[in-house]
Amino acid sequence: GAPMANPDVHVESLGAPMANPNEHAEGMMGEHAEKEYADFEARVKRTIYIDHLSPVVTRQVIRAALSQCAHVVSVEFVENYTIPYDIPAAALVELDDESQARSAVDLMRDFPFIIGGMPRPVRASLARPEMFPDRPSPPGSKMEFLWLKQGDPEYDGMSKLKSLAKRQEAENMALIKGCRCHGVVLSAVLWVA
């Protein structure tokens, strides 16, 4: 029979021993995370934030309004978590490219831009990463959670933020209840006009 091959000689002939599979998987995940974040950053640059929208504005209305200066890729209404009602007042609008986004924002800043017959013009700005609820974590970042107790340096700031959030929620609810009372009259006026 044929002589038996020495396994050590075989490994040397193939080169270095195989790398740790976990290190390879982490490297692939890191590359994927970097690509995903780069794609997200490109999306942010071609997206605008529109505020002061009428509650009756739809995606189609926004597309039609912006068609004179840009091609709309997608419209995502920004959810207002401070009130228990689904009243869209803002939207993230993705356009074809960054130059269209800048042109659209400039147009809305320089001229009163009214969408959906709202009696006041909308406001527009370039989007920022923190505006996106589905934003990926930057590559290499880690999330840490801490329990705060009275006496910790961050405790006072956190309790002030908590009371501010409660106050803003109460103010928002008072405004919505006030708008509901006047909303019937306002709807009738808009319908007649």
C-alpha positions in Angstrom: 0.0 0.0 0.0 0.8 3.7 -0.2 2.7 5.3 2.6 0.5 7.2 5.1 0.8 11.0 4.9 2.0 13.0 7.8 -0.8 15.4 8.9 1.7 18.1 10.0 3.3 18.1 6.6 -0.1 18.5 5.0 -1.0 21.6 7.1 2.4 23.2 6.3 1.8 22.7 2.5 -1.5 24.5 2.7 -0.1 27.5 4.5 -1.0 28.9 7.9 -3.5 27.1 10.1 -7.1 28.3 9.7 -8.1 31.4 11.6 -10.5 31.3 14.5 -14.0 31.1 13.0 -15.4 33.5 15.6 -12.8 36.2 14.6 -13.9 35.8 11.0 -17.6 36.1 11.8 -16.9 39.3 13.9 -14.9 40.8 11.0 -17.7 40.1 8.6 -20.3 41.6 11.0 -18.1 44.6 11.5 -17.8 45.1 7.7 -21.6 44.7 7.4 -22.2 47.2 10.2 -19.9 49.7 8.6 -21.6 49.3 5.2 -25.0 49.5 6.7 -24.1 52.7 8.6 -22.5 54.3 5.5 -25.8 53.5 3.5 -27.8 55.1 6.4 -25.6 58.3 6.3 -26.1 58.6 2.6 -29.9 58.2 3.1 -29.8 61.0 5.8 -28.0 63.4 3.4 -30.7 63.0 0.8 -33.6 63.3 3.3 -35.5 66.4 4.4 -37.6 67.0 7.5 -40.9 68.8 7.0 -42.7 70.2 10.0 -46.1 72.1 10.5 -48.0 69.7 8.3 -51.8 69.6 8.3 -53.2 66.5 9.9 -55.0 65.7 6.6 -51.8 65.6 4.5 -51.0 62.2 2.9 -48.0 60.8 1.3 -49.5 61.5 -2.1 -50.1 65.1 -1.2 -46.4 65.5 -0.2 -45.2 63.8 -3.4 -47.3 66.1 -5.5 -46.2 69.2 -3.6 -42.5 68.4 -4.0 -42.7 67.2 -7.6 -42.0 70.7 -8.8 -38.5 70.7 -7.3 -37.5 67.0 -6.5 -38.3 63.4 -7.1 -39.7 61.8 -3.8 -38.4 58.3 -3.1 -40.2 57.8 0.2 -42.3 59.6 2.8 -42.2 58.5 6.4 -44.5 60.4 8.9 -42.8 61.1 12.2 -44.8 59.7 15.1 -45.4 62.0 18.0 -45.0 59.9 21.1 -46.0 62.7 23.5 -49.7 62.4 22.7 -51.9 59.3 22.5 -53.4 60.3 19.1 -52.0 59.5 15.6 -51.8 63.1 14.3 -49.0 63.5 11.8 -47.4 66.9 12.0 -44.0 66.1 10.5 -42.4 63.8 7.9 -39.1 62.6 6.8 -39.0 62.8 3.0 -36.3 60.9 1.1 -35.3 62.4 -2.3 -33.1 61.2 -5.1 -29.9 62.9 -4.0 -28.4 65.4 -1.7 -28.6 68.3 -4.2 -32.3 67.8 -4.5 -32.6 67.8 -0.7 -30.7 71.1 -0.4 -32.7 72.7 -3.2 -36.0 71.7 -1.7 -35.0 73.0 1.8 -33.8 76.3 0.2 -37.1 76.7 -1.7 -39.2 76.1 1.4 -37.0 78.6 3.4 -37.1 81.3 0.8 -40.8 81.2 -0.2 -44.0 80.3 1.8 -44.5 76.7 0.8 -48.0 75.5 1.6 -48.9 71.8 1.5 -52.5 70.6 1.6 -54.1 74.0 1.9 -52.9 74.6 5.4 -53.1 78.4 6.1 -49.5 78.5 7.3 -46.4 77.5 5.4 -44.5 74.4 6.4 -40.9 74.4 7.7 -38.2 72.3 6.2 -34.6 71.4 7.2 -32.0 68.8 6.3 -32.5 65.6 8.2 -30.2 64.6 11.0 -29.4 61.0 12.0 -31.3 61.2 15.4 -34.5 61.9 13.6 -34.7 58.3 12.2 -36.4 55.8 14.5 -34.7 52.9 12.6 -31.2 54.3 12.6 -28.5 51.7 13.1 -25.9 52.0 15.8 -22.6 53.5 14.7 -20.0 50.7 14.2 -18.0 50.0 17.3 -20.5 51.6 19.7 -21.9 49.8 22.7 -25.0 50.6 24.7 -24.7 50.7 28.5 -27.5 50.8 31.0 -27.1 52.2 34.6 -29.5 52.2 37.5 -29.5 55.6 39.1 -30.2 56.1 42.8 -30.7 59.2 44.8 -27.3 60.8 45.4 -25.8 59.8 42.0 -24.5 62.9 40.0 -26.9 62.1 37.1 -29.9 61.5 39.3 -30.9 65.2 39.6 -30.7 65.8 35.8 -32.8 62.7 35.1 -35.5 63.6 37.6 -35.7 67.1 36.0 -36.1 65.5 32.6 -38.8 63.2 34.0 -40.8 66.1 35.4 -40.4 68.2 32.3 -41.7 65.3 30.2 -44.8 65.0 32.4 -45.4 68.7 32.2 -45.1 68.7 28.4 -47.5 65.7 28.2 -50.1 67.6 30.2 -49.7 70.7 28.1 -50.0 68.7 24.9 -53.2 67.0 26.1 -54.7 70.4 27.1 -54.0 71.7 23.6 -55.5 68.7 21.9 -58.6 68.9 24.1 -58.9 72.6 23.2 -58.4 71.9 19.5 -61.1 69.2 19.6 -63.7 71.7 20.9 -62.8 74.2 18.2 -62.0 71.5 15.6 -65.7 71.0 14.6 -66.0 74.8 13.9 -62.7 74.8 12.0 -63.7 71.8 9.9 -67.0 73.4 9.0 -65.2 76.6 7.9 -62.7 74.7 5.8 -65.4 72.6 4.2 -67.5 75.6 3.3 -64.5 77.5 1.9 
